[in-house]
Amino acid sequence: MHVVIYEPGNDDFVLLQRRLNDDEIMDARHFAGQLAEMYDREIDDSPGYIPNCSGDIRVEFRENPDNGTVIWSGQSFYFKRDE
């Protein structure tokens, strides 16, 4: 299983793609937080609906990292905005 994090709408630019270790859980929020830390950002956990494939980033779990049609699960996230 692979985790793929990309920017929806920006030609689906891939920010992170790697194979999951055997002991890792498919937790989209966890991986979104890790990526946010890499970019010195924070995930916005405000309540509300985020349509699939919108938001600032999308986290997907795929058997084949190059096949965005067949995914096990996915979730979209926004970064917190500067105030």
C-alpha positions, 0 to 999 in steps of 0.5 A, spaced: 500 500 500 502 507 498 500 513 501 500 519 495 499 526 497 497 531 492 495 538 490 488 537 487 487 542 481 494 544 480 495 538 475 494 534 481 502 535 483 504 530 487 507 532 494 509 526 497 508 518 495 511 512 498 510 505 500 507 504 507 511 500 512 507 494 515 506 497 521 503 504 519 495 505 519 492 508 513 490 515 517 489 520 512 489 526 518 496 523 520 499 523 513 496 530 512 499 533 519 506 530 517 506 533 510 504 540 513 510 540 518 514 539 512 512 545 509 511 549 516 504 549 516 498 546 520 492 543 517 485 546 519 481 542 523 475 547 523 468 543 522 465 543 515 464 539 509 470 538 504 468 535 497 472 530 495 478 532 491 478 539 493 482 543 499 489 544 499 491 537 499 488 530 498 491 524 501 490 517 498 491 510 499 493 506 493 495 499 491 498 502 485 501 509 486 500 511 479 493 509 478 489 515 481 482 511 479 483 505 484 484 508 491 482 504 498 480 511 501 482 518 500 480 525 504 481 532 502 484 537 507 485 545 508 491 548 511 490 554 516 490 561 513 494 566 516 490 571 520 
